[in-house]
Amino acid sequence: MREHPEGGTVTTAEMTTEQGMRTEYPFVLPRGYVDEAGVVHREGVMRLATARDELTPQTDQRVRQNPAFLTVLLLERTVTKLGSVPEVDTFVIENLFASDLAFLQDLYRRINQSGHTEAAVTCPSCGHDFAVDFAGDVSGES
């Protein structure tokens, strides 16, 4: 698992299709969704967005009235699992803490723009090339 700058983590476990393409990304929210019974749900899975995921919400009346609602609909469509919550719907996304929403927005952007959470970098001091996970390391793990 890797720590995200917002406080949550993104696991590095591979979830792939038969062809070997990674399509799902496990994560751990910084704070967690608290359901009506007071249960906190932090572990979840986000899948890659499809063209339909990006296009369908554009015609939603809620997005036309408030463009910021697009984020809620995109996350509702792509967060496939959140703890033991039976269905991740608009109610769940709307009731996330702001830090968790920011974490998921960043994760969505990273996996759908680059397809992963890592970048190749070069040390400015020694010139050594290595990969850095934008999410960062969890203390005690590598």
N, C-alpha and C positions, 0 to 999 in steps of 0.2 A: 504494500500500500504506500501511497505517497501523500504527503500533506499538501493541501492547497493553501495559497496565501490568505484566503478568507477564513481558514480554520478547518475546513472539511478535508476529506481525503478522497483520492481517486485510486482504486486498486489497479495494479498492473497485470492482474490475471487476464489472459486472453480469452475472449469469447468470439468465436469465429464461425463462419459459414463453412460448408464442405469445401469450397474453393480456397479457404485460408484467409479470406478477407475479414478483418475485424469489423463487426457491426454493432456490438454492444459494449458499453463501458460501465462497470460497477463503480459506485461511489459511496462515500459516507458524508452526510450533511454535517456542517459545523455545529448546528444546534439540534435540528430534527423537527419533524412535523409532529405536533401534539394533537391526537384525535380527541373526539368527544368524551372518551373514557379516561383521558389523561395519559394514554400510552404514547411514548415517544418513539417515532420511527425515523431512523437515520440512514440505514443501508438501503441502497436502491440500485437501479440499472437504467441507463439512458441508451437508446439506440440511435444510430445515424438517422438523420432526417432524409426524407425523400422529397422529390419535387412537389408531390401532392401535399406533403406536410407544410411546405412553404407557401403553396398557392391557395389551398382551400381556405385558410383563415382570412385571406385578403378580402373575401366576399362576405365575411361575417359582419352583421350589423353592429356588433359590439366593438369591432375593430374600426369600423367607419366612424363611430361616435367617439371612440377613444383609441387612437393608434397604439398607445402603450399596452393595450389589452392583447396585442399580437403576441407578446412574450408569454402570457398565460396560456394561450392556445397552442403555441409551439411546444411549450414544455408539457402540456397535457397530452399532446400527441406522441412525444418522444420519451418521456419518463415512463417506462413500462412496469417498473416495480418500485415500491417504497415500503420497506418493512413488511408488515402483515396487512397493510391497507388493501382491501379487496379490489379497488379501482382508483387509479390516479386520475381525477377529473378536475374541472375548473375550481370546484370548491376546495380541494386539497391544495392546489397550486396557489390560489388566492389567500390561503391561510398559512402559508409558510412564513417564517420569520424573514425579514429583509435580507439578513446575511445569507440565509439558505437560498433565497431567490437569486441573489447576486452570484452565489457559487454555481448554481445551475445554469444561469445565463452564460457565465464564463466557460463552463464545461461544454455547453451547446456550441458556443462559438469555436472553441478549440477543436473539438472533434469533427465538426462539420466544415471547417475551413482547411485544416491541415490533416485531418484523419487520425491524429494521435495527440498525445500531450507532451511529447518530447521534441527537443531541438538540438541540432548539432552546434557546438560552440568550440572556440579555441581559447585557451588560457592566454591572456595578454602578457603574462610574465614569462612562461616557459614555452609557449607555442603548442602545447599538448592538445590534441583534439579529443573531445568526449561529448557524451549526450547528457543533457539536463532535462529533467522532467519539470515542466512549468509549475506543477502542483507542489514540488518540493518533497523532501523526505520526512517521514514520521520519525520522531525521536526514537533511536534504538533500532531502526530498520534501515535496510539499504535497497 
